[in-house]
Amino acid sequence: MEKIPKNPIIIGKICKNYKYNKLFKLFSFTKKKKNIFKYKPLYIKNKNWKIISFKNYIKKKNFFIIKIKNIKKNQTKLFNNENIYFDFKKLKIIKNINYYYKDIIECIVINFDNYKLGKIKKIMETKLNNIIIIKKKKEEILIPFIINKIIKKIDIKLKIIKIKWIFNL
């Protein structure tokens, strides 16, 4: 029996066979697409969890062509349209940061006057800096996610983010 990941997250998807048996299309959901090959071990789950690894890969425009290690010709259908998982617990914590973006979703955002702006619903990545999208009732508020300048304190346990921002009320 294969080891089961404690906190599986989807980081890619294997699609149908690519031209020949044992070759597949792989779509990476990682920020830098090629980084999917750095994460180990990787898992798929059809009936049970199974660790997979790749022999090699070729980069195409928006996907990779991969060859999976240790599969037989009659097993190729097991990999069609399967998500690729990685155990989130194995990610290394970045120096001086004790949270991930997924941890701040649903945090309440307040300013120094304790005015509650709303809850973070998602984070939008941009080239300059990321933007937190805050939902309050029917409106969305976008605020740059700039640590120390705008984002002053993040308390993951209490799910509160304190910011320096003047709201138009």
Buried (B, 14 or more C-beta within 10 A) or exposed (E): EEEEBEEBBEBBBBBEBBEEEBBBBBBBEBEEBEEBBEBEBBBBBEEEBBEBEBEEBEEEEEBBBBBBEEBEEEEBEBBEEBBBBBBBEEEEEEEEEEEEEEEBBEBBBBBEEEEEBBBBEEBEEEEEEEBBBBBEEEEEBEBBBBEEEBBBEBEEEEBBBBBEBEEEE
